[in-house]
């Protein structure tokens, strides 16, 4: 049973989406799916094409740390978060980020 759990966990981690880094020394990372473009540059998240959607930020334990309604087609939010790993969800897009 333990071997099956380890194999399943390994396969799950191998199939996980690519993580993004939210660092000030990076030029930014951009992801575009289903008409929504999500860019992370430094401590800011830039979202295009998600008018009416909700951006939710979760820590790795699954606790929601932030929730913001996107009220325009082109919006930028500051991530005022402590260092750590987080999940950002906009519509059906979910991305992992690391705030350093």
TORNU-193587 format. One record per residue (C-alpha): residue number from 1; residue in three letters; x, y, z. Coordinates in steps of 0.1 Angstrom, whole numbers, padded with zeros to 4 digits. Each point is the difference from the previous one (the first is absolute). Layout:
% TORNU-193587
guvex pos:NUM&code:Ala&east:X&north:Y&up:Z
...
% end
This chain:
% TORNU-193587
guvex pos:1&code:Unk&east:0000&north:0000&up:0000
guvex pos:2&code:Unk&east:0028&north:0024&up:0009
guvex pos:3&code:Unk&east:0017&north:-0007&up:-0034
guvex pos:4&code:Unk&east:-0032&north:0008&up:-0019
guvex pos:5&code:Unk&east:-0003&north:0033&up:0019
guvex pos:6&code:Unk&east:0036&north:0010&up:-0007
guvex pos:7&code:Unk&east:-0005&north:-0008&up:-0037
guvex pos:8&code:Unk&east:-0033&north:0019&up:-0002
guvex pos:9&code:Unk&east:0016&north:0030&up:0018
guvex pos:10&code:Unk&east:0030&north:-0001&up:-0024
guvex pos:11&code:Unk&east:-0022&north:-0001&up:-0031
guvex pos:12&code:Unk&east:-0022&north:0028&up:0014
guvex pos:13&code:Unk&east:0030&north:0023&up:0006
guvex pos:14&code:Unk&east:0014&north:-0008&up:-0035
guvex pos:15&code:Unk&east:-0032&north:0010&up:-0017
guvex pos:16&code:Unk&east:-0004&north:0032&up:0021
guvex pos:17&code:Unk&east:0000&north:0033&up:-0019
guvex pos:18&code:Unk&east:0032&north:0020&up:-0003
guvex pos:19&code:Unk&east:0005&north:0024&up:0028
guvex pos:20&code:Unk&east:0007&north:0037&up:-0004
guvex pos:21&code:Unk&east:0022&north:0022&up:0020
guvex pos:22&code:Unk&east:-0010&north:0035&up:0012
guvex pos:23&code:Unk&east:0033&north:0017&up:0004
guvex pos:24&code:Unk&east:0010&north:0036&up:-0006
guvex pos:25&code:Unk&east:0031&north:-0010&up:-0020
guvex pos:26&code:Unk&east:-0021&north:-0018&up:-0027
guvex pos:27&code:Unk&east:-0015&north:0016&up:-0030
guvex pos:28&code:Unk&east:-0033&north:-0018&up:0005
guvex pos:29&code:Unk&east:-0017&north:-0032&up:-0008
guvex pos:30&code:Unk&east:-0031&north:-0001&up:-0022
guvex pos:31&code:Unk&east:-0026&north:-0028&up:-0003
guvex pos:32&code:Unk&east:-0029&north:0002&up:-0024
guvex pos:33&code:Unk&east:-0029&north:-0025&up:0001
guvex pos:34&code:Unk&east:-0036&north:0003&up:-0010
guvex pos:35&code:Unk&east:0003&north:0036&up:-0009
guvex pos:36&code:Unk&east:0015&north:0010&up:0033
guvex pos:37&code:Unk&east:0036&north:0012&up:0002
guvex pos:38&code:Unk&east:0017&north:-0001&up:0034
guvex pos:39&code:Unk&east:0034&north:0017&up:0004
guvex pos:40&code:Unk&east:0020&north:0002&up:0032
guvex pos:41&code:Unk&east:0028&north:0026&up:0003
guvex pos:42&code:Unk&east:0016&north:0006&up:0033
guvex pos:43&code:Unk&east:-0027&north:0003&up:0026
guvex pos:44&code:Unk&east:-0028&north:0009&up:-0026
guvex pos:45&code:Unk&east:-0025&north:-0022&up:-0018
guvex pos:46&code:Unk&east:-0012&north:0014&up:-0034
guvex pos:47&code:Unk&east:-0033&north:-0016&up:-0013
guvex pos:48&code:Unk&east:-0015&north:0006&up:-0034
guvex pos:49&code:Unk&east:-0033&north:-0013&up:-0013
guvex pos:50&code:Unk&east:-0015&north:-0011&up:0033
guvex pos:51&code:Unk&east:-0027&north:0027&up:0005
guvex pos:52&code:Unk&east:-0025&north:-0011&up:0026
guvex pos:53&code:Unk&east:0022&north:-0029&up:0013
guvex pos:54&code:Unk&east:0013&north:-0003&up:0035
guvex pos:55&code:Unk&east:0038&north:-0003&up:0008
guvex pos:56&code:Unk&east:0005&north:-0022&up:0030
guvex pos:57&code:Unk&east:0034&north:-0006&up:0017
guvex pos:58&code:Unk&east:0005&north:-0031&up:0022
guvex pos:59&code:Unk&east:0029&north:-0011&up:0021
guvex pos:60&code:Unk&east:0013&north:-0035&up:-0003
guvex pos:61&code:Unk&east:-0022&north:-0013&up:0028
guvex pos:62&code:Unk&east:-0031&north:0011&up:-0020
guvex pos:63&code:Unk&east:-0009&north:0030&up:0021
guvex pos:64&code:Unk&east:-0013&north:0030&up:-0021
guvex pos:65&code:Unk&east:0023&north:0030&up:0007
guvex pos:66&code:Unk&east:-0015&north:0024&up:-0025
guvex pos:67&code:Unk&east:-0030&north:0004&up:-0023
guvex pos:68&code:Unk&east:-0006&north:0028&up:-0024
guvex pos:69&code:Unk&east:-0026&north:0005&up:-0027
guvex pos:70&code:Unk&east:0014&north:0011&up:-0033
guvex pos:71&code:Unk&east:-0021&north:0030&up:-0013
guvex pos:72&code:Unk&east:0018&north:0008&up:-0033
guvex pos:73&code:Unk&east:0015&north:-0018&up:-0029
guvex pos:74&code:Unk&east:0035&north:0011&up:0009
guvex pos:75&code:Unk&east:0009&north:0000&up:0037
guvex pos:76&code:Unk&east:0032&north:0000&up:0021
guvex pos:77&code:Unk&east:0000&north:-0011&up:0037
guvex pos:78&code:Unk&east:0029&north:0003&up:0025
guvex pos:79&code:Unk&east:0007&north:-0032&up:0019
guvex pos:80&code:Unk&east:0006&north:0012&up:0035
guvex pos:81&code:Unk&east:0009&north:-0035&up:0013
guvex pos:82&code:Unk&east:0027&north:-0013&up:0023
guvex pos:83&code:Unk&east:0027&north:-0023&up:-0015
guvex pos:84&code:Unk&east:-0013&north:-0034&up:-0009
guvex pos:85&code:Unk&east:-0018&north:-0020&up:-0027
guvex pos:86&code:Unk&east:-0036&north:0008&up:-0010
guvex pos:87&code:Unk&east:-0026&north:-0011&up:-0025
guvex pos:88&code:Unk&east:-0017&north:0027&up:-0022
guvex pos:89&code:Unk&east:-0034&north:-0009&up:-0015
guvex pos:90&code:Unk&east:-0017&north:0021&up:-0027
guvex pos:91&code:Unk&east:-0030&north:-0016&up:-0016
guvex pos:92&code:Unk&east:0011&north:-0036&up:-0009
guvex pos:93&code:Unk&east:0037&north:0010&up:0001
guvex pos:94&code:Unk&east:0020&north:-0010&up:0030
guvex pos:95&code:Unk&east:0038&north:0007&up:0003
guvex pos:96&code:Unk&east:0026&north:-0005&up:0027
guvex pos:97&code:Unk&east:0022&north:0029&up:0009
guvex pos:98&code:Unk&east:0029&north:0005&up:0024
guvex pos:99&code:Unk&east:0003&north:0034&up:0017
guvex pos:100&code:Unk&east:0036&north:0007&up:0011
% end
